[in-house]
Amino acid sequence: MSHSDNKLKMLQQTHQLTQTMLNLAKQEKWEAIEPLNQQRQVLLQAIFPIADSLDEMETISSVLRSLIDTNQELIAHCQEGKQSLQLQMRQAKFTQKAVTAYHSN
């Protein structure tokens, strides 16, 4: 296996990890995402710089585009999850204030 083939395989693994992370985010399984993100970071650090020639860059550019698209979708789901949690926390605080006010009367 050549050096560029190995990097392509690592890039594909990175894309698969990102897709798995996206699926977990869609299921709101936030705690399972971080270990996969750590694995992904190790792969990304090993991949770059990706290629030594333009031919190699052309070979892996489509995988990179797909990885970037999937990652952007993952970020969007994580932001939605964060906003949902913030809303739940605000509602819990409001409920707690109402209960406290009720008990103090």
VOBA-1610 file (N, C-alpha, C; in pm, whole numbers, padded with zeros to 5 digits, always signed):
BEGIN
Met+00086-00118+00000Met+00000+00000+00000Met+00090+00123+00000Ser+00065+00213-00092Ser+00147+00334-00101Ser+00110+00433+00009His+00195+00530+00025His+00174+00634+00126His+00042+00708+00103Ser+00014+00742-00022Ser-00111+00815-00050Ser-00232+00724-00034Asp-00219+00595-00064Asp-00330+00501-00044Asp-00362+00490+00104Asn-00258+00486+00187Asn-00277+00478+00331Asn-00348+00603+00383Lys-00308+00719+00334Lys-00374+00843+00377Lys-00518+00848+00329Leu-00544+00796+00210Leu-00681+00791+00160Leu-00766+00701+00249Lys-00710+00587+00289Lys-00783+00496+00377Lys-00811+00563+00512Met-00713+00634+00567Met-00734+00706+00693Met-00839+00816+00677Leu-00839+00882+00564Leu-00938+00986+00537Leu-01078+00925+00529Gln-01090+00809+00467Gln-01219+00741+00461Gln-01265+00697+00600Gln-01171+00651+00683Gln-01205+00616+00821Gln-01253+00739+00897Thr-01188+00851+00873Thr-01228+00977+00937Thr-01369+01014+00895His-01399+00996+00768His-01533+01026+00719His-01635+00934+00784Gln-01602+00805+00797Gln-01694+00711+00861Gln-01717+00748+01008Leu-01612+00787+01078Leu-01627+00831+01216Leu-01717+00954+01225Thr-01698+01046+01133Thr-01779+01168+01132Thr-01925+01134+01106Gln-01950+01040+01016Gln-02088+00998+00987Gln-02149+00932+01111Thr-02072+00849+01180Thr-02120+00786+01303Thr-02151+00892+01408Met-02065+00991+01419Met-02088+01100+01515Met-02216+01175+01480Leu-02239+01198+01352Leu-02361+01266+01308Leu-02483+01183+01345Asn-02478+01053+01322Asn-02591+00966+01357Asn-02617+00970+01508Leu-02511+00969+01588Leu-02527+00978+01733Leu-02588+01113+01773Ala-02546+01220+01706Ala-02602+01353+01735Ala-02750+01357+01702Lys-02788+01294+01593Lys-02930+01289+01556Lys-03012+01214+01660Gln-02948+01118+01728Gln-03015+01041+01833Gln-02997+01105+01971Glu-02929+01219+01973Glu-02899+01293+02096Glu-02821+01209+02197Lys-02729+01130+02148Lys-02640+01050+02232Lys-02506+01124+02244Trp-02511+01237+02309Trp-02399+01330+02313Trp-02274+01270+02379Glu-02294+01190+02483Glu-02179+01136+02557Glu-02097+01038+02472Ala-02155+00981+02369Ala-02084+00885+02285Ala-02002+00953+02175Ile-02021+01082+02156Ile-01954+01152+02047Ile-01808+01183+02080Glu-01779+01224+02201Glu-01644+01270+02235Glu-01536+01164+02213Pro-01556+01038+02255Pro-01450+00939+02228Pro-01423+00922+02078Leu-01528+00929+01997Leu-01510+00919+01852Leu-01438+01041+01798Asn-01467+01157+01854Asn-01400+01279+01812Asn-01251+01271+01842Gln-01214+01212+01953Gln-01072+01196+01986Gln-01003+01104+01885Gln-01069+00995+01848Gln-01014+00905+01745Gln-00999+00979+01613Arg-01097+01059+01582Arg-01097+01135+01457Arg-00981+01235+01454Gln-00956+01300+01567Gln-00846+01396+01574Gln-00711+01329+01549Val-00692+01210+01605Val-00567+01136+01583Val-00549+01106+01434Leu-00656+01061+01371Leu-00649+01032+01227Leu-00618+01157+01146Leu-00687+01266+01177Leu-00665+01390+01102Leu-00521+01440+01116Gln-00466+01428+01234Gln-00328+01472+01253Gln-00230+01385+01173Ala-00263+01257+01158Ala-00176+01167+01081Ala-00191+01188+00930Ile-00303+01239+00889Ile-00332+01254+00746Ile-00260+01374+00685Phe-00257+01485+00755Phe-00206+01609+00696Phe-00056+01623+00716Pro+00017+01674+00616Pro-00033+01713+00483Pro-00075+01589+00405Ile-00180+01606+00327Ile-00242+01491+00261Ile-00158+01434+00149Ala-00116+01516+00057Ala-00055+01462-00064Ala+00069+01541-00103Asp+00153+01473-00177Asp+00274+01536-00226Asp+00260+01586-00369Ser+00155+01545-00437Ser+00139+01585-00577Ser-00007+01621-00606Leu-00026+01688-00717Leu-00161+01726-00759Leu-00246+01604-00790Asp-00185+01500-00849Asp-00260+01378-00881Asp-00320+01317-00754Glu-00242+01314-00647Glu-00293+01258-00522Glu-00405+01345-00466Met-00390+01475-00478Met-00495+01566-00429Met-00625+01544-00504Glu-00618+01524-00631Glu-00740+01501-00709Glu-00807+01371-00668Thr-00728+01272-00632Thr-00782+01142-00593Thr-00864+01151-00466Ile-00820+01231-00372Ile-00888+01235-00241Ile-00978+01356-00221Ser-00986+01443-00317Ser-01066+01564-00298Ser-01215+01534-00278Ser-01268+01433-00344Ser-01411+01403-00328Ser-01440+01351-00187Val-01349+01272-00131Val-01368+01224+00006Val-01362+01342+00103Leu-01270+01433+00079Leu-01259+01552+00164Leu-01385+01637+00159Arg-01439+01657+00040Arg-01563+01735+00027Arg-01676+01670+00105Ser-01688+01539+00093Ser-01793+01468+00165Ser-01771+01476+00316Leu-01646+01464+00359Leu-01614+01477+00501Leu-01651+01615+00553Ile-01620+01717+00479Ile-01652+01854+00520Ile-01803+01874+00528Asp-01876+01824+00429Asp-02023+01836+00431Asp-02083+01765+00552Thr-02034+01643+00578Thr-02085+01567+00692Thr-02051+01637+00823Asn-01931+01691+00831Asn-01889+01762+00952Asn-01975+01887+00975Gln-02008+01959+00870Gln-02093+02076+00885Gln-02232+02038+00934Glu-02283+01926+00885Glu-02413+01878+00931Glu-02404+01836+01079Leu-02294+01771+01116Leu-02271+01733+01256Leu-02269+01856+01346Ile-02199+01958+01305Ile-02192+02083+01383Ile-02332+02141+01401Ala-02410+02142+01295Ala-02547+02196+01303Ala-02630+02117+01403His-02619+01984+01402His-02696+01903+01498His-02649+01927+01640Cys-02520+01942+01659Cys-02468+01969+01794Cys-02517+02105+01843Gln-02522+02204+01756Gln-02573+02335+01795Gln-02721+02328+01831Glu-02798+02250+01755Glu-02940+02233+01787Glu-02955+02166+01924Gly-02873+02065+01949Gly-02876+01997+02078Gly-02841+02090+02192Lys-02744+02175+02172Lys-02703+02272+02273Lys-02818+02369+02302Gln-02881+02417+02197Gln-02993+02509+02215Gln-03109+02442+02288Ser-03134+02317+02255Ser-03240+02242+02322Ser-03211+02226+02471Leu-03088+02194+02504Leu-03050+02180+02644Leu-03061+02313+02718Gln-03021+02421+02653Gln-03032+02553+02715Gln-03178+02588+02744Leu-03266+02556+02650Leu-03409+02581+02669Leu-03463+02498+02785Gln-03423+02372+02791Gln-03467+02286+02902Gln-03418+02339+03036Met-03297+02390+03040Met-03244+02445+03164Met-03321+02570+03206Arg-03353+02656+03109Arg-03432+02776+03141Arg-03569+02738+03193Gln-03632+02640+03130Gln-03764+02596+03175Gln-03756+02534+03315Ala-03651+02460+03343Ala-03635+02400+03475Ala-03615+02508+03581Lys-03539+02610+03549Lys-03518+02721+03644Lys-03650+02793+03670Phe-03730+02816+03564Phe-03858+02882+03579Phe-03950+02798+03668Thr-03952+02668+03643Thr-04035+02577+03722Thr-03991+02579+03868Gln-03859+02577+03890Gln-03807+02579+04026Gln-03847+02708+04097Lys-03840+02820+04028Lys-03880+02949+04088Lys-04029+02947+04123Ala-04109+02890+04035Ala-04255+02883+04060Ala-04283+02795+04182Val-04216+02684+04193Val-04235+02592+04306Val-04191+02661+04434Thr-04077+02729+04431Thr-04027+02800+04549Thr-04124+02909+04590Ala-04176+02984+04496Ala-04272+03090+04527Ala-04400+03030+04585Tyr-04444+02919+04532Tyr-04566+02852+04582Tyr-04547+02806+04726His-04432+02748+04753His-04406+02697+04889His-04386+02808+04989Ser-04340+02923+04946Ser-04315+03034+05039Ser-04444+03108+05077Asn-04551+03083+05003Asn-04679+03149+05034Asn-04758+03070+05130
//
